[in-house]
Amino acid sequence: MLEYRYDTQLLIDGEDLDEDAINDYFVQNFKGDCLLAVGDEDLIKIHYHTNEPWKVLEYCASLGEIYDIVVEDMDRQARGLHG
């Protein structure tokens, strides 16, 4: 069993986005690992492993428009099932 089950990926389209501030918010407020928050002030790519992807989506949606959302169940994938 994986410690963090869901691979959560998305793009945030917004204004004055700060990848460092977003990274800090994740570290301080969400349990997970493998965080990637990269981009510029208009577009940020998020990749994060967590057990609560809905919290990640809610926060990111507060920053701008979110799209290309992918939430994959890595536990199912590890068992050879469709994630």
Disulfide bonds with the S-S distance in Angstrom:
none
